[in-house]
Amino acid sequence: MIYKVFSREVKNERDEFEINYYLEITKKYINVIYEHVGIYVYNYRRYTISFNYYLKDEYLILETITKNFEKVYNGFSETRKLAILSKYVLYVISKILDIPLYKLVESVTYDANGDITELSVNAFIKSSYKISQKFQVLGL
């Protein structure tokens, strides 16, 4: 099922656009989707994270993620917010299921407007561990 977890409208002198973040949760994988819809431009990005274990407590995961999503969005100043938010989703799932990240993730793919790239699971998990300390500082 696909859930809209965050939306923001931005207006400037050149364009008006809307930024949306969605979560698609299934038993075996999760999609973290970014959509940038403007008058002159449309961008779509998606991280698909496949798991070694089946997800349970989908609504608890969704509730925990949506409760703190805006805090994480505003807590980081980096431009690659989708990557950070994907790692936050992974962090929440790992905490709820009580499974370490290195055992949880099977594969990670990144889709940028139809250009699909298979990412290194090891690199994704290492960077997730690095920023998980910031999630703990934010009180998540």
Phi, psi and omega per residue, in radians:
M1 nan 2.502 -3.118
I2 -1.784 2.283 -3.133
Y3 -2.147 2.364 3.032
K4 -1.518 2.061 -3.033
V5 -1.863 -0.319 -3.115
F6 -2.762 2.448 3.101
S7 -2.540 2.490 3.114
R8 -2.581 2.332 3.061
E9 -1.774 2.363 -3.111
V10 -2.237 2.324 3.097
K11 -2.168 2.304 3.003
N12 -2.411 -3.100 -3.034
E13 -1.212 -0.378 -3.106
R14 -1.700 -0.507 -3.022
D15 -2.766 2.742 2.949
E16 -2.041 2.291 -3.126
F17 -2.541 2.877 3.131
E18 -2.185 2.366 3.096
I19 -1.922 2.199 -3.139
N20 -2.210 2.499 3.011
Y21 -2.122 2.341 -3.128
Y22 -2.199 2.705 2.993
L23 -2.143 2.289 2.993
E24 -2.009 2.023 -3.053
I25 -1.968 2.206 2.981
T26 -2.197 -3.121 -3.118
K27 -1.207 -0.543 -2.987
K28 -1.921 -0.290 -3.140
Y29 -2.655 2.939 3.070
I30 -2.391 2.429 3.051
N31 -1.906 2.270 3.000
V32 -1.908 2.014 -2.950
I33 -2.023 2.359 3.066
Y34 -2.024 2.333 3.133
E35 -2.339 2.219 3.137
H36 -2.050 1.893 -3.080
V37 -2.010 2.044 3.110
G38 -2.223 3.130 3.113
I39 -1.175 -0.679 -3.054
Y40 -1.907 -0.126 -3.022
V41 -2.522 2.631 3.024
Y42 -2.424 2.166 3.084
N43 -2.182 2.483 -3.127
Y44 -2.378 2.227 3.109
R45 -2.358 2.589 -3.102
R46 -2.660 2.342 2.938
Y47 -1.821 2.252 3.037
T48 -1.967 2.062 -3.121
I49 -1.969 2.002 3.107
S50 -1.644 2.548 -3.043
F51 -1.990 2.712 3.035
N52 -1.423 -0.293 -3.102
Y53 -2.140 2.703 3.060
Y54 -1.358 2.448 3.116
L55 -1.356 2.473 2.999
K56 -2.281 2.902 -3.081
D57 1.010 0.910 -3.106
E58 -1.010 -0.702 -3.096
Y59 -1.270 -0.579 3.046
L60 -1.147 -0.730 3.091
I61 -1.076 -0.840 -3.130
L62 -1.101 -0.747 -3.141
E63 -1.108 -0.759 -3.136
T64 -1.150 -0.725 -3.133
I65 -1.158 -0.841 -3.087
T66 -1.191 -0.520 -3.133
K67 -1.108 -0.654 -3.051
N68 -1.954 0.119 -3.035
F69 -1.080 -0.808 -3.106
E70 -1.184 -0.591 3.103
K71 -1.116 -0.717 3.098
V72 -1.208 -0.735 3.138
Y73 -1.017 -0.771 -3.120
N74 -1.458 -0.299 -3.081
G75 -1.391 -0.241 -3.136
F76 -2.071 2.412 -3.122
S77 -1.788 0.062 -3.106
E78 -1.205 2.761 -3.138
T79 -1.448 -0.355 -3.133
R80 -1.631 1.086 -3.072
K81 -1.168 -0.539 3.131
L82 -1.085 -0.702 3.102
A83 -1.127 -0.746 3.135
I84 -1.150 -0.745 -3.141
L85 -1.190 -0.571 3.060
S86 -1.151 -0.694 3.104
K87 -1.217 -0.567 3.044
Y88 -1.133 -0.762 3.103
V89 -1.059 -0.764 3.104
L90 -1.096 -0.721 3.110
Y91 -1.051 -0.786 3.137
V92 -1.113 -0.777 -3.139
I93 -1.107 -0.726 3.114
S94 -1.081 -0.725 3.132
K95 -1.176 -0.745 -3.102
I96 -1.200 -0.744 -3.129
L97 -1.437 -0.201 -3.119
D98 1.005 0.820 3.107
I99 -2.186 2.284 3.106
P100 -1.064 2.624 -3.094
L101 -1.011 -0.728 -3.071
Y102 -1.160 -0.375 3.071
K103 -1.611 -0.369 -3.016
L104 -1.401 -0.747 -2.970
V105 -1.516 2.280 3.070
E106 -1.709 -0.818 3.121
S107 -2.706 2.769 3.123
V108 -2.368 2.240 3.061
T109 -2.176 2.618 3.141
Y110 -2.163 2.194 -3.131
D111 -1.996 2.039 3.116
A112 -2.022 1.676 -3.129
N113 0.939 0.720 3.099
G114 1.678 -0.185 3.102
D115 -1.591 1.779 -3.011
I116 -1.640 2.300 -3.141
T117 -2.228 2.305 3.046
E118 -1.494 2.126 -3.092
L119 -1.667 2.783 3.087
S120 -1.288 2.141 3.136
V121 -1.120 -0.721 -3.123
N122 -1.067 -0.802 -3.138
A123 -1.158 -0.683 3.135
F124 -1.123 -0.737 -3.132
I125 -1.216 -0.710 3.121
K126 -1.077 -0.759 3.129
S127 -1.224 -0.497 3.060
S128 -1.162 -0.725 3.087
Y129 -1.111 -0.656 -3.129
K130 -1.112 -0.743 -3.098
I131 -1.589 -0.082 3.103
S132 -1.136 -0.467 3.071
Q133 -1.125 -0.633 3.105
K134 -1.207 -0.603 3.076
F135 -1.096 -0.703 3.127
Q136 -1.184 -0.614 3.093
V137 -1.155 -0.639 3.108
L138 -1.254 -0.153 3.104
G139 1.500 0.549 -3.088
L140 -1.757 nan nan
